Amino acid sequence: MSNITASTFVLAVRDFSGAIRFYTDTLGFEETLRVEGWSFLSRGACTLRLGDCPEAQPMTSSPDHSWFAYLHVSDATSLYAEYTAKGVEIWHPLDDKPWGVREFAIATPEGHRIVFGEALAR
């Protein structure tokens, strides 16, 4: 059986240049490649591919559980502080969950939602 060696999240965005600025300037991603209609971004082990889709349905019209990624991080508290200092919209505040994870969630200007979680010692 073949193993999955990496993952990339592909997102349709209506405001292509605004989304690139948000992910790079605010969330700390690096743009590694741009070709017509596509921006490739990475931060640590997470890679994103943003597609320029000005006619796409906005994610803000999707239900509450429309998050696209759960990202495992080494220090949720410091990442939460980094993002709140930059004015990122917090969807769910930092909290220790009964399933043994310290997590928080954000919403992007396009309405995509991302959850960040740090495993707590048991």
Long-range contacts (C-beta under 8 A, 24 or more apart in sequence): 6-45, 6-47, 7-47, 8-47, 8-48, 8-49, 9-46, 9-47, 9-48, 9-49, 9-68, 9-69, 10-48, 10-49, 10-51, 11-48, 11-49, 11-50, 11-51, 11-68, 11-110, 11-112, 12-51, 12-53, 12-56, 13-50, 13-51, 13-52, 13-53, 13-56, 13-110, 14-53, 14-54, 14-55, 14-56, 14-58, 14-110, 15-54, 15-109, 15-110, 16-50, 16-52, 16-54, 18-109, 19-50, 19-108, 19-109, 19-110, 20-50, 22-108, 22-109, 23-48, 23-50, 23-108, 26-83, 26-86, 26-87, 26-88, 27-83, 27-88, 28-82, 46-71, 58-110, 58-111, 59-108, 59-110, 59-111, 59-112, 59-113, 60-110, 60-111, 61-111, 62-111, 66-111, 66-112, 66-113, 67-91, 67-105, 67-112, 67-113, 67-114, 67-115, 68-112, 68-113, 68-114, 69-114, 69-115, 70-114, 70-115, 70-116, 70-117, 71-114, 71-115, 71-116, 71-117, 72-117, 72-118, 72-119, 73-116, 73-117, 73-118, 74-118, 75-118, 76-102, 76-103, 76-104, 76-116, 76-117, 76-118, 77-102, 77-118, 79-116, 80-104, 80-116, 96-120
